[in-house]
Amino acid sequence: MKNKGLNGLKINASLFVVLSVFIGFNYIFSSCASSEIADSGDVNQDAIYHYYAVTYDANSSKSYDVEAQFRFGGNKGTTLRLTDPSKVYVNGNEMKEESNVLRGCFYTLSLDDGNEFEFKFVDTEEKEYINKCKIYSAELKNVDDIIADLDYEVKWIGLPLAANESMVCTIEDNEGNIATGGSDIVGSQSVNIDKDDMETLMAGNAEIYLTRTSFVDADEVADEGGKIYTEYKSEKKSVKIKRLKD
């Protein structure tokens, strides 16, 4: 399948998924980023890079997973453990420190209510940075049987796409074969999956779901800048895949 993709260019579906869904979340946590940990009090506070993420999966717990990470040396630099009096909060709640060998140090919290989030980061010089974001839902409308030999249009319940947003629809059959279609066109209210992209799908039962993402610059940051990523994954729905020759 070909879609109008980033910058209005045509890209194939598998690449579109990688770019529009996973690039944001992996922007900081990719394998080429440092997992080393340093204390934030030992670095120039104006050289701290900010990253914030909010994700929601309607198929699991009904809570929003919130993360923050800070780095020295740009978006791939050394991860920072916040040292007093430095703290990070979301909606007034202090976030919890975590670390592992793959991702270094980062901060997490789960929230149950609302779709609006305010991050407050206080550095060791007690300078405050406030960044806000919203996460917008997208649930599938009535899902008809999929004739995999024909192009398939998917509409959603929720707001049209805004600037810096992307929507990807994923169909997975019982054999684990996947077909995708997506769009990042402002004002879009549907995505199309081309019949050519569904060639590998097997007739029978399948699941379909949407993933809505945004990836924007953070407003209040130090000199190194920062990003905010949001992701909403819709409830998976059962669907039948059919072939015209069946």
Buried (B, 14 or more C-beta within 10 A) or exposed (E): BBBBBBEEEEBBBEEBBEBBBBBBBBBBBEEEBBBBBBBBBEBEBEBBBBBBBBBBBBEEEEEBBBBBBBBBBEBEBBBBBBBEEBBBBBBEEEBEEEBEEEBBBBBBBEBEEEBEBEBBBBBBEEEEBEBBBEBBBBBBEEEEEBBBEEBBEBBBEBEBBEEBBBBBBBBBBEEEBBBBBBBBBEEBBBBBBBBEBBEEBBBEEBBBBBBBBBBBEBEBBBEBBBBBBBBBBBEBBEBEBBEEEE
